[in-house]
Amino acid sequence: MENCSLTADESTVPVGTANRPLTFGVEEEFFVVDPRTRRILSRAPDVLARTRALGAHLCGEFTGAQVEANSPVCTTAEDARAFLEGARGELRRAAGDAGLAVAATGTAVLGDPGAAAVSKGRRYADIAAYFGALRDAHVVCGCHVHVGIPDRSTAVAVSDHLRRWLPFLVALSANSPFQSGRDTGHASWRTVSWNRLPSAGPPPLLRTLTEHERAVRGLAASGAILDRHMVYWDIRLSDHLPTLEVRIGDVAATAEEALLFATLTRGLAARALADVRHGVPAPDLGGQTLRAAVWRAARDGLEGVVPDPLTGEALTASAAMERIRRAALPGLALTGDTDLVSSLLDRVLTAGSGAARQRSAYARRERMSDVVDHLVAQTGEGLR
């Protein structure tokens, strides 16, 4: 059977005309930094203690050097925009009150992730003890998008359809070229670092919920996970929410880019859901092929080659972004987000990826401190 899911960019598969738009939510992680040394600091509790708004939507993460913002369930792009801008503003204010700053970058530009204090809690302590030096792979900041899917079996099918787009989403979100004072040679070092974990990376082609459960049991039996929450696939079913979570992205440099990533992801999920309902089979992509394509996208970002793992083409950034935009069009049309996504994509392609902008900040005076200052500024001020 032909693998044509989300590949016929010119097609117009109807997306649930009788259905409401898919709900979605966004999680963003940020580093806490010292404005003087520009190094990451394990002082997230000091920042969170000074927040006055958004309550439980702001919380800690694996280490004390990270804070997280979790949106409520969103129906429209404007819902998501309001939260993303509001959360960044509140964290920026609270950090400033504590004599600190927050920076949206996938990896720590300055400071030692291995020295970041693990947050309180038995589970975090168990992870740190069990995985040894691999615990450092958790000291990264990502952007996760939850999309509401009607049931778990359908979510597995949608995940299978979305796998093809993982390299495209990596390239779009690449925002972590530096780690601990050095250029890693990758646009998204967070992707490479995170994928060292034994349960991370692209999900397998699962086909059914039974196969999904078998794969999860296999991870547990091997000791690759301590619990189901440690299934770190780039696309995974939530165990506590009726959502499919796309976890592939670096934390976006700006609220606008986070909005772009989230709305585009929802559009792709809506298109995939329509394909599932119309009996279109998911592409039979081999795990090694997909993992290699994700790595190349993490290396190059939007400033190099974006591989299409289905066709084998090496695409320019503009060609890749046009391909993924067209694939998402039926879903974007359903929610009225077509012009928004097209406009934001144009802005990012003009300005360069978050990774490219970090490197430009460094190139001016070859100072890593300038990179951190740039990150702190655009985290709150947006894409100018």
N, C-alpha and C positions, 0 to 999 in steps of 0.2 A: 504493500500500500504506500502511496506517495506521501512523503513527509512534507506537508505544505502549510503547517501551522505558522501563522504570522510571517510567511515568506512572500506571499503574493501581495506586494506592497500596494498594488493598484486595486486590489479587491475591496469590496465594501460589505463585509459580513455584518449583518445587523446585530447590534449589541442590545439584547434584552429590551426590546421596545416596550414590553409590558412591565418591565422591572424598574425599580428605582435605582438611581446611581449608587455604586458601591460606596460604603462608608470607608473612611481611612483615618489613620493616626500616624504621628511622626515622633520618633525618639531621637534626640540629639545629645551627644556627649561632648564635654568641653574640658580642657585642661585649666587648672588653677596655676597661675604663674606669679612670680615676684616681679613687680614693675621695675625694681632696681637691678637685679641680677638677670632677669628674664628667664630664670630657670623654673621648672615646675616645682611646686611646693605641695606637701601633703596637708593642706589646710582647707579642704572642702567643707568640713564642719563649721569653720568660721564664716564661710560665705553663706551656707545654708541657714545658719542661725540668724543672719541679718536680712533674710528675705521677708518681705511683708505681703507679697501677693502670690497667687497661684498655688499656694499650699502644697498638697501632696504631688502636684505635677512637677516639682523640683526635688531632686533627691541625690544621694551619693551613688558612687559606683564601686568598682572592684578595689580601687585604691583611694586614699585620701587626696590624691592629686587630680581627681576627676569629679565632675558634677554632671548631672543628667537632667534634661527637660523632657517630660512625657506629655504629649498633647492629649486633650480629651478626644472623644470620637468626633470626627469632622465629617460634614456632608458636602461642603463646598470648599473651593480653593481659598475663598476669602476667610472662611473659618480657620483654615490652616495658616494663612498669612498672619492673621491677627495673633494667633498663639505664638508662632515662631518669632515674630518681632517683639511681642510682649515678654516672652520668656528670656530672650537675649537681653532685652533692656533691663529686666529685673535682676538677672544674674550679674550684669555689668555694674548696676548700681550697688548691689549688695557686696560684690567683690571690692568695689571702690571704697565703701564704708569700712571694710576690713583692711584697707591698705594693700589690696591685691588686685589682680585682673584675671579675666577669663579669655582664653584663646581658642578659636575654632580651627583646629588642625588635627590631622589623623594621628600624628606621632609627635613626641616631644622634641621641639627644635633644640632646646637646651635643657640640661639636667639628665639625670640617670634614671630611667624607668625602673631599673632593678632596685633602686633605693627607695622608691615610693612605698609608703606604709600601706599595708593591706588593711582595708576597712574592717571595722569590727563585725563579728558574726562568725558562727561556726562553719557555715558553708564556704565562705571566702577563705578561711583558715585551712580548711580541708583541701580546697583546690590548690592553694599555694604549696602546701606540704606534699601533696601527691604528685604534682607536675614539675616540681623543682624549678630549674631555670626557665622552663616553658611558661611559668607564671607571668614572665615579662611580656609575653604575647598579649596578655589581657590589658596591658597599660597602653591602650590605643583608644582613639575616639572615632565612633562611627555614626552614621545616620541610618536608622531602621524605619522602614515604612510598613505599617500593618494595613492590610486591605481586608475588609469584611467579606467572607465567602460563606455561602449558605450552609455547607456541611463539610466534614473532613474528607470524605471521598472525593468530592468536587475539588477541594483545595489541593489534594494530591495531583489531580489531573491538571489543574491550572499551573502548579509548580513545574510539572513536566514541560508544559508549553513555554514557560518563562525562561527556562535554562538557557536557551539560545541567546538571550539578550544580556546575559551577565557581563561579557566583556565590554559591551557598549556602555552599560551602567558604571562599570569600573572606570572607564576612560572619562566619562562625563563628570564623575565625582572626585577624580584624583586630586588630593589636597594634602599630600604628606611626603614631600621629597627629602626632608631633612630628619635626621635622628641623632640626638645627642651631639650636636655641633658638626655633623658631617653630611655631605650630600650623598645619599644612598645610590644615586644613579637610577632611581625609580621615581615615577610620578606619584605612585601610591605605595609607599613602603608599608603602610598599615595593612594592605591586602596581603603582601608577602609575609609579613610578620605574623599576622593572624592565622594564615594558612599553615603555619607550622603545627598548630594544634591538631591532634589526630581526628577530631570530629568536625573540623572546619573545611571550607572549600565548597565547590559546586555540589549540589545534592545529586544522588544517583537518579537515573531514570527509574521511576517507581511503579508507574502504571496503576496500581491499586493500593487501597488503604492497608490491605493485608501485607503487601510487600513493604510498605512504609513501616509497619510495626515490626516486621521481621528484620529490617535494616537497623531500627533503633535497638532491638534486642541484641543484635550482633555487636553493636557498639558497646553496649553495657557488658556483655559477656567477655569482651576482649579487655575491658578496663579502660577503654578510650573515653568513657564518660562516667561520672559519679552519679548522675541522675539525668532525667529526661531534659531538664533545662540546659544541659550541656551539649545538646545536639546543636552544633554551631554552623550548620549548613547555611550557605548564602541565601537560600530560600527555605523556610521551615514552617511547619504547622505550629501554631501556638498551642500549648497544653492547657492554658487557662483562659484563653479568649477565642471567640469564633473568627479567627483571622488567619491569613497567610502573611508571614513576615518576610520581607525582602531586606536582607542585612548586608548587602554587598558594598554599600557606599561608605567612603570616608565622610566624616562630619563635613557638612558644606561650609565653605568659607564665609558665606553670607546667608541671611534669611531668604533672599531672593533665589539663591541657588538651591537651598533646601526645599523651597516651594516648587521649583522646577522639577527636582528629583522626585518629590512626592507625587505631584500631579501626573507626571509622565509615567511613573510606576503604576499609579491607579489606572491610567488609560491602557497600559499594556495588559494589566490584569483583567480589565473589562473585556478587551479584545480576546484574550485567552479564554475567558469564561464563555464567550459567544462561540468560539471554536469548539470548546468541549461540548456545548449543547447541540452543536450542529454535527457532531461526530467526526470532526477533523482530528486526525492522529497527531500526537506530539512528535517532533523531530527525534529520530533515534540517534542522538549524539553520544559518542563514546566519552567516558569520563576523562581519559587522558587528553583527548582532543580539546575538550572544553577547558580543562585545567590549564593547558598550554596557552590557549587563547586568552584566558583571564590573566595569566602571568604577563603576556606581551602587552595587554592593555594597561596593566599596572606599571609596567616599565615605561611605556611611551605616553600614557595619558592622551590628551587631545592634541598634543604637539607632535605626534608620530603616527604610527600605524595602529589602526583598530581592526583586529581580525574578526571576520564573520565565521564562526566555527561551523556553520551549516554549509556555506558555499565555498569556503576556503579562500575567499578574497581578502586581500590586505587593503583596507579602506582608508582614505584620508578622513580627518575628523569631520569635515563638512559632509562628506558622503555618508559616513556612519551615522551622524546625527539626523540626517534627512531620512535614512532608512528606518531608524527606530521611531522617528516622529510619524512617518507614514504608517508604520505598523500599528501605532497607538491611535491613529486618527478616529476610527469608529468609537472607541471608548472616550476620547477627548470630546468628540462631538456630542455625545450623550450628556456630558456634564457642562458643556459650554466652555471648555478650557482650551480649545484649539488655538485661538489667537494668543492666549496667555503663554502657552508652552512655546509656540513659534517665536514670540517676541523675546522670551527669556533665553531660548537657545541662541538666537541671533546675538544677544548681548554677551553671552558667555563665549561664543566663538570669536567675537570681536575683542573682548577683554583678555581672553586666554583663561585656561583652567586655573583653579586655585593653586595647583602646583607650579604652574608657569609664573604666576604672580608672586609666589614666594621666592622663586629663583630671581626674578627681576628685582625684588626688594634687596636681596643679598648682593646682586651684581653691582649696585650703585656704589657701595663702599666696601664690599666684601666683609660685612659684619653680620654675624648671626643675630646680634641684638636688634638690628634693623628689621630682620624677618619677624621677630616676635612683636616688635612695635607695630609693624604692618598688620599682623594677624589680630592683635588686640583692637586696633582701630577698625578694621573692616568687619570684625565680629559684631560690633555694635552699630557701625555706620552704614553697612551694606555695600552693594556693588555700585561704585561710583564711576 
